[in-house]
């Protein structure tokens, strides 16, 4: 099992690496967001719509975990028999992904029509704790199946 981080704009990169001791961790980012961290391998992809998402999906294997806030990447990860979690600790499942994709679509339609949707709030310590608890549980569940 490997850990893939959709690193462009991900607020839990360092926390994920810290929690992933003993696992291979990959940070995947585009050329506009290049960075590296000790304890992880950085893969830099050329810029393009969903380029990082497709790079992760094409490299991941069944059982791998993807950390992303992108519902599309989460859906593709689930289709590849992987697991996915967002930066707030929400574990994406086959049961919730369709609703989340629909919600994203509705938001896009509202914005396309000139409407406004709420942006994200400032990140809190509670969100980091929620991510940590869910991530540890997800890794434990995935490890017991592997």
N, C-alpha and C positions, 0 to 999 in steps of 0.2 A: 504494500500500500504506500502510495506517495501523496504528498500534499501539494496542490497547485493553488497559487494565489494570483488572482486577477489584480495585479498590483497597482494599476493606474487608479489613483484616488482611494486606495483601500486604507482605512484608518487603523486596521488591526494587523498590519504586517509584522511588526516587532513582537506583538503578543502571540501571534500564530507561530512564529519561529520559536519563541521561547517554549510554547506548549508542545512543540513537535519534536522534542528531543528523541533521537532514535529513528526518526523517519527522514526520508529524502524530501526536501522542500524546494519547490521551484517558484521563483518570482517571475511572472511573465508581464512585461510592460512594453510599451511602444517607444520609439525613439524620442518622443517628446517628454518622457517620464523616466529616463534612465537612472537607475540607482542600483546599489548592491548592499547586501547585508551578510554579515558573518553567519554561518549556519544555513545558508540557502544558496542555491544556484540561480543566477539571474539569466533569463532568456529574453533578449531584446528583439522585438518584431518591428518591421517597417510599419509606418502609419497607414491606416486605412480603416474603413468602416468594419467593425467587428473583427479586425485582424488578430487581436490578442485572444478573443474568444475562440476563433477557429484554431489558432495555434495550440491552445490548451486542449480543446476537444480532440484534435488530431494526435496529440502526444499522450493523452491520459489512457489509462487501462481500467478495466472493470475493478471496482473496489477502491479506486483512488478518491480522494476528497478534494473538492474545489471550493475555495473561499471566494465568493463573489457577491456583488450587490446587483448583478445583472440577471434578470429573470430568464432572458433568452439563453444565456450561458448555463444557468442552472438547469433549464429544461433539456438542453443538449447533453449535459453531464449525466442527468438521470437516464436519458435514452441510451447512453453508453454504459449503463450499469454502474455509474459512479455515484457518489454522494455529494451533496452541495449544502453550503451554509452561508448565510449572509453575515455582515459585520456586526449585527445586533443579536446574533445567536439563533435566528430563525433557520430551522432545518427545512430545506426544500424536500418535498416528497411528491410521489405520483398523485397523492390525494389533494395537495394544495397548489400545485404548479399551474394547473389550468385556470383556476380562479385568479392567481397572481398575474398571469399573462393577460387575462381579460381586463383586469384592473389597469395594467400598463397601457393596453390598447385604448381604453376609455379615456385615460389621461392624455394620451397622444391626440385623440380626436378633439378633446376640449381645447388643447393648446393650438391645434391646427385651425380651429374655428375662432381663434382670437381670445379664448378664455385663459384664465390663470389657474394653476394648481399650486398647492403648498409645496414649498421646498423643505429640505431637511433642517431640523433644529440642531443647535450646537450639541456636540457629542458629550455624553455624561459618563462618569465612572460606573454608574449602574449598567450602562450599555456594554461597557468592557467586561464587567462581571457576568452579565447574561451571556455574552459571546463565549467567555472562558468556560462557563459551566456547560453550555451546549456543545462546544467544540470537544471538550474532554469526554463527554458522553458519546458523541458521534465517533470519535476515534476508538473508544473502548468497544462500542458496538461493532464497528467495522473490523477491528482487530480480532474479535471473538468469532467472526464469520470467516475471516481469511484463513 
